Structures are given as structure tokens and as C-alpha cells.
Amino acid sequence: MTNMKHIGKLFKISLPGKTADKIALAISELDNNGYIEFLLILPHKTKTHNKVIPIPHGILKTESVLDITNKQILNCSVINKEIGEVESSFLEKVLRKIISNYTACYYNSVHASGKKAEFIPGKSKIPYAGRIFDEKEIIELVNSSLDFWLTAGKYANKFEKKLADFLGVKYCSLTNSGSSANLLAFMALTSHKLGDKRIKKGDEILTVAAGFPTTITPVIQFGAVPVFVDVTLPYYNIDCTKLKEEFCKKHNLWLIEDNCDALGSKYLHNKKWKYTGTFGHIATSSFYPPHHITMGEGGAVYTNDPLLKLIVESLRDWGRDCWCTSGHDNTCSKRFKWQMGDLPYGYDHKYIYSHFGYNLKATDMQAAIGCIQLEKLPDFIKARQRNWKLLKEGLHDLSETFILPEPTPSSDPSWFGFMLTLKDNTSFTRDEIVKHLESNGIQTRMLFAGNIIKHPCFDEMRKNKTGYRIAGDLINTDKIMNNTFWIGVYPGLERNRIEFIIETIKKFRCID
Ligand SMILES: Cc1ncc(COP(=O)(O)O)c(C=O)c1O
């Protein structure tokens, strides 16, 4: 009995104190004390909840089910006889269901209980952002880890398709961060495959200094020249009216949208609402935890252009020419029949490199979390909009003190945060109010770099006056650097927290 395989086998067993024999599926091997874990088989329809799995036809004489919560650890002496064995795919399904069930229990007792903590004004933290998840994300993460595919695979493909469908774009490529997505989006436009249209060293790239550094990092590292234009207030964005499709066409420009902080925002375009990230040639997202959806670390590049998609994925996947996904070979059906570069005919296409690339892929575990988060994105967007509106209504009478944020005309933002800029001549400084809020547990953030040109990474370039240009002036950008901060609107903020934020701002030196 001890050397025999038990797991996956069906046994007739006699339970202590019961006269009739039962049928049970062994879901473990014998332990050192001779005990086995069994799931009892029940007649069909005894139970119908989602913890019940039907036994496939043909194994037992009558239709039966098993209940994954009805687990018994019994001594092997209860076994009367072996009556069959389930297929490994069925056993896998059963084991996964048990694991998912325990994962949900884990979530409920470890994570969910913490979320119910009472809000104590002034003591409880009010973060500017955070992961919003429930057991579904953890179950899918565990499920993908059980696959042990590890690299990008079926979950990555599913996520790419789902995000592309949500946005209404043709192609989406998953990456390991928003910064990687920015690197790929920019470098794709430098590809030799674009011929004369490609960006060359020394070319100028219009962008903003009031933003996130990795939007411009690839530009500088490649040797193109960022040309910084000011942003407008109270929109905190480049003057978009000047950046219409027609403008890009007229001046033969590429348009890259860093959509990392705006997923789900829309603009009215030709009488139709269109998501940001779908106006330009190529766009990016970040799925780092404070963003609209998260997978821990993650990002995406999206485009409608099949050539750009091909280039992005080549650069993302080591620079290779081959487009087979991880673990697959010969998708082109002529793996050993290519003639490229100066290579011998038939050199394995898998190892032919058409770009100097990177490896910026994400894993299936990240993508699995992302797939569940994407299902929740419409509700996340609504919650961000609701919280932003509550803050706007609550603070509307402070317009003498602050420049209050406004949506850009013809836009419907999926807000990342609630931006406040001190008006000139207020009786206090940005740092004073920020300290006041932080000391009351309210987390604040700057508009990232404020003015990226003033940072140490620009010291040499600033000193030598090379490598970048400023078009006009950066008056608003500097104002943002000195006078702006923002607070959260993320879906985890409930009304009482928002009310406390409003109250705390108003109480500061009795602004109200
Ligand atoms: C506008 C913008 N672009 C890019 C990024 C970089 O994303 P990641 O942190 O995923 O690299 C961020 C990050 O917050 C961002 O705000």
C-alpha cells in the first residue's frame, strides 16, 4: 500500500460509524502516519454551488459531483478497493479549485480585514494612490504561477487583446514598465524600417518639462533634442489645440502620447469621444501601483500601425526579427529559409537581429493581475471622477487662494489626482500647506519633476547649454515647480476621507 500511487485515484471507502461505503477521490499521497486527503463523491445535484465539480462521464456508473470543501483526512485503512482513476486534467482542475478556495480565504482573512480598519481623522493615512484589488487578482496570480510559464504567455496575450479592445486600437504590446514602454515607443520611431520618416540624432522633439523624467530619457539618450514648451494652467498640459492630428500631418511630425497617467480619459474628436492614447501614432501606459490599473510593475505600448507594432516588439524582444511569441517556433513557416543582412542563407530566423534591442517583456504573472484589473477599469474611472468632483465641489470657494483644476475643454478625464496651485501672493507657501496636510496623514505629491531642466540630471546640459532647447518661456512650468502639489482621487478613497481632506485644507490658517 505505501509504495502505491494514490493521488487521482477513486476508492471505495468505509467511513467510521457509517454503514454504507462511500466513493472518494484521493488528493494526496500517504503521509508518514498512513493518512491520505480525500474528497468525498456525492450524488449529482446534492449540491450545486461553485465549489462543486461534476465528475466526468464514464468514470462512475452514476452522475456524481465532488465538493472541494468536503475534504477528509483519513487513515488508509478506510480503503476497501480502488475503483478507477481520474484524468490528470481533471485532477489539475480539482487541485486548482482547492488552491483558489484557500487563496480566497487567505485574502479575506489577511488583506480584506485590514481594509475594514476604522478611519480616524488626523491619524489614519490618506494615501494619494494605492492598489485596489480583491481575491480575484490574487487567485489569477496564483493560477498563472501554477502554470509556471514564468515569461510572457497566454495571460500576456489576453491582456494585450483586452487593453487593445478597451481602447479601440489594433495593437497593444505588454512591457515591464511604463518607462520601458516610453523607451520602446520612442526608439521604435528611430527604426531604419521607417526609412526617411525615422527620427534621427539631433532631431527636435517637442515635449514638456513639467512631467515625468522617463518621457524624455529615451530622447536624450538617443541624441535627439527635447524642445520644452510651457504648459497651460489650470490644465497642466501642453496647449493641445496646437497638437491636433492635422498639425502633425502638416508638419510631418510623429505624435507619441505618454498616456501613463490618463488611462480611460477621453477627448471629443469629430463629434466622437476617443480615448487618450489613440490620437497619436503610438502611446504608452504604466501599471505601477498608483496608476489607474496595476500589475505591480508593468506597462504597454499601443498603436494602430502594424509596422510600429512589429518594430516595438522586435525592440522589446532582444531586437530580433522573428516574431514568434515565447516558447513558440516557426510561426513564419520559413524559419530556416530567410536571407538577411550578410548572414548565410537559412540562418535560424529566431536568432536574426534587425534592431539593437532590449528585453522589456513582462511576465504572465503580472499580466494575470492586469487581466482582472482591466475588468474593473470602468468602475475605477468612475470612482476617480466621483472623488475629483467631490474635491472640486468641496474646495470651489477657495479659488482666491488656489488655482483649482479644470478639465481641458472637450475632454472627459480619468483623473490621476487633484492638482492645487497656490495663487501669487498667498500668505503661506506650498511647503507649509504640504507639511500641514502630511502631518494630518494626508499624502501629497508634486507634479513629478516640476521642471525637469532644474534637476541634477540636467546639470551638465544646463551648464553647457547643449542637448535641449526651450521654446518661449516656462513660466507656468516654474510656477508648478514652486507652487503646485496634488492629492489623491484613487478609488480607495471613501467620502469621509475626501471630506476630511477638504476640511483640513480649509482649516489651514483658516483659509476659508
Ligand atoms: C507620465 C508618466 N510616464 C511614465 C511613467 C513611468 O512609469 P513606470 O513607473 O511604470 O516606469 C510614469 C510613472 O508614474 C508617469 O507618470
The ligand as a MOL file (V3000), in Angstrom:
LIG
                    3D

  0  0  0     0  0            999 V3000
M  V30 BEGIN CTAB
M  V30 COUNTS 16 16 0 0 0
M  V30 BEGIN ATOM
M  V30 1 C 3.6620 60.3360 -17.1570 0
M  V30 2 C 4.4450 59.1230 -16.7500 0
M  V30 3 N 5.1740 58.4970 -17.6780 0
M  V30 4 C 5.8900 57.3930 -17.3740 0
M  V30 5 C 5.8940 56.8780 -16.1030 0
M  V30 6 C 6.7490 55.6820 -15.7880 0
M  V30 7 O 6.0100 54.5390 -15.4950 0
M  V30 8 P 6.6960 53.3360 -14.6870 0
M  V30 9 O 6.7880 53.7760 -13.2680 0
M  V30 10 O 5.7620 52.1760 -14.8700 0
M  V30 11 O 8.0270 53.1050 -15.2760 0
M  V30 12 C 5.1560 57.4980 -15.0990 0
M  V30 13 C 5.1670 56.9550 -13.7460 0
M  V30 14 O 4.4710 57.3560 -12.8370 0
M  V30 15 C 4.4130 58.6560 -15.4300 0
M  V30 16 O 3.6980 59.2960 -14.5040 0
M  V30 END ATOM
M  V30 BEGIN BOND
M  V30 1 1 1 2
M  V30 2 1 2 3
M  V30 3 2 2 15
M  V30 4 2 3 4
M  V30 5 1 4 5
M  V30 6 1 5 6
M  V30 7 2 5 12
M  V30 8 1 6 7
M  V30 9 1 7 8
M  V30 10 2 8 9
M  V30 11 1 8 10
M  V30 12 1 8 11
M  V30 13 1 12 13
M  V30 14 1 12 15
M  V30 15 2 13 14
M  V30 16 1 15 16
M  V30 END BOND
M  V30 END CTAB
M  END
